[in-house]
Amino acid sequence: MNRLVGVVTGGHVVNHWYLSMLAVVLPTVRAALGLSEVQVGTITSASQLAIGLLNLPAGMLADALGRHRALFLGGSAFAGGLGYSLLGIAPSYGVALLCGALLGLSACTWHIVALSWLGTAFPDRRATVLAVHGTGATVSDTLSPLVVGALLGAFAWQSVLGWQLALGLVAALVIWWMMRPAFNAGPASTPMPIRQRLGGLRSILDNRTFVAIVLASSFNSAGRSVILTFLPIYLQEQLGYTSVVLGLHIALLNAAGILS
């Protein structure tokens, strides 16, 4: 089980690699496709909208298909790599929007399945295990902008994005192969009727404290999305920073969040 925690944490590194590199590559994609500020913003919005719309059905599927959670996690890693590889060859704004949605699908699926599995597998060490899982995101959020910025400075941006498919495929296969025995070993779960699930959802939404936390979280996410979408464009287009220096600034932004 401890070995599998390491696998999930490593997969979280890959997941946040994809999340963090978007801020570094967006200015380059904007220049290559000739996108307006509104179009760039909607690529980020497509990613966030996919997360919001898919959270509930993904959670229900993860509960109902517990034995296939390894497939969910592997598919999450592959979706992130596929999204970036398509973005590297995107001929138009519409395809770029689809890529943003794929990145949202990757992030949504990973967090719901991984957190629910870790919480139920380690009920007595839940906080510790989730902290270890979060450490993977912390490391990735700090290092990926530096690495991606350096790669963009040394290679063609289309190649850098194309390589992400290989990373996603390898990560998907490793995660699925390493975690599949753990899920298959457990008893089959009995799917909860859809009416019962929706009834539980209504009871949660009646909780004012829960609704307040959701609203606070939404404003937090909105501010972060705006900063990570348009600050990189300002740094590169207005201040003339290279991709390497841009990656350094995004890494510092994430590191400051870690310290706070």
ChimeraX attribute file (.defattr): number of C-alpha atoms within 10 A of each C-alpha:
attribute: neighborCount
match mode: 1-to-1
recipient: residues
	/A:1	11
	/A:2	9
	/A:3	10
	/A:4	14
	/A:5	19
	/A:6	15
	/A:7	19
	/A:8	25
	/A:9	22
	/A:10	18
	/A:11	26
	/A:12	26
	/A:13	23
	/A:14	26
	/A:15	30
	/A:16	21
	/A:17	24
	/A:18	26
	/A:19	21
	/A:20	24
	/A:21	23
	/A:22	21
	/A:23	23
	/A:24	30
	/A:25	24
	/A:26	20
	/A:27	23
	/A:28	19
	/A:29	20
	/A:30	16
	/A:31	12
	/A:32	13
	/A:33	13
	/A:34	13
	/A:35	15
	/A:36	12
	/A:37	12
	/A:38	8
	/A:39	16
	/A:40	21
	/A:41	16
	/A:42	18
	/A:43	22
	/A:44	23
	/A:45	20
	/A:46	20
	/A:47	23
	/A:48	22
	/A:49	17
	/A:50	19
	/A:51	21
	/A:52	13
	/A:53	13
	/A:54	16
	/A:55	17
	/A:56	14
	/A:57	11
	/A:58	19
	/A:59	17
	/A:60	17
	/A:61	15
	/A:62	20
	/A:63	20
	/A:64	17
	/A:65	16
	/A:66	22
	/A:67	20
	/A:68	17
	/A:69	25
	/A:70	25
	/A:71	18
	/A:72	25
	/A:73	28
	/A:74	25
	/A:75	23
	/A:76	29
	/A:77	30
	/A:78	26
	/A:79	27
	/A:80	30
	/A:81	31
	/A:82	25
	/A:83	28
	/A:84	28
	/A:85	22
	/A:86	21
	/A:87	22
	/A:88	23
	/A:89	14
	/A:90	19
	/A:91	12
	/A:92	12
	/A:93	20
	/A:94	11
	/A:95	16
	/A:96	25
	/A:97	21
	/A:98	18
	/A:99	27
	/A:100	25
	/A:101	23
	/A:102	25
	/A:103	29
	/A:104	27
	/A:105	27
	/A:106	29
	/A:107	24
	/A:108	24
	/A:109	25
	/A:110	22
	/A:111	17
	/A:112	19
	/A:113	21
	/A:114	22
	/A:115	17
	/A:116	13
	/A:117	17
	/A:118	20
	/A:119	15
	/A:120	11
	/A:121	14
	/A:122	16
	/A:123	10
	/A:124	10
	/A:125	12
	/A:126	15
	/A:127	13
	/A:128	11
	/A:129	21
	/A:130	17
	/A:131	11
	/A:132	16
	/A:133	23
	/A:134	16
	/A:135	16
	/A:136	21
	/A:137	22
	/A:138	18
	/A:139	17
	/A:140	25
	/A:141	27
	/A:142	24
	/A:143	22
	/A:144	25
	/A:145	31
	/A:146	23
	/A:147	17
	/A:148	25
	/A:149	23
	/A:150	18
	/A:151	17
	/A:152	21
	/A:153	14
	/A:154	12
	/A:155	10
	/A:156	11
	/A:157	18
	/A:158	18
	/A:159	14
	/A:160	18
	/A:161	23
	/A:162	19
	/A:163	15
	/A:164	22
	/A:165	21
	/A:166	14
	/A:167	16
	/A:168	27
	/A:169	19
	/A:170	15
	/A:171	24
	/A:172	24
	/A:173	17
	/A:174	15
	/A:175	23
	/A:176	19
	/A:177	13
	/A:178	14
	/A:179	22
	/A:180	16
	/A:181	12
	/A:182	13
	/A:183	15
	/A:184	14
	/A:185	9
	/A:186	10
	/A:187	9
	/A:188	12
	/A:189	11
	/A:190	10
	/A:191	13
	/A:192	11
	/A:193	9
	/A:194	10
	/A:195	9
	/A:196	10
	/A:197	12
	/A:198	11
	/A:199	10
	/A:200	11
	/A:201	12
	/A:202	11
	/A:203	9
	/A:204	13
	/A:205	12
	/A:206	10
	/A:207	10
	/A:208	10
	/A:209	11
	/A:210	12
	/A:211	13
	/A:212	11
	/A:213	10
	/A:214	13
	/A:215	12
	/A:216	11
	/A:217	11
	/A:218	12
	/A:219	11
	/A:220	11
	/A:221	13
	/A:222	12
	/A:223	10
	/A:224	11
	/A:225	17
	/A:226	13
	/A:227	13
	/A:228	18
	/A:229	22
	/A:230	16
	/A:231	18
	/A:232	25
	/A:233	25
	/A:234	14
	/A:235	17
	/A:236	17
	/A:237	14
	/A:238	9
	/A:239	10
	/A:240	12
	/A:241	16
	/A:242	16
	/A:243	25
	/A:244	19
	/A:245	19
	/A:246	27
	/A:247	28
	/A:248	21
	/A:249	19
	/A:250	25
	/A:251	23
	/A:252	17
	/A:253	14
	/A:254	18
	/A:255	16
	/A:256	11
	/A:257	11
	/A:258	12
	/A:259	6
	/A:260	5
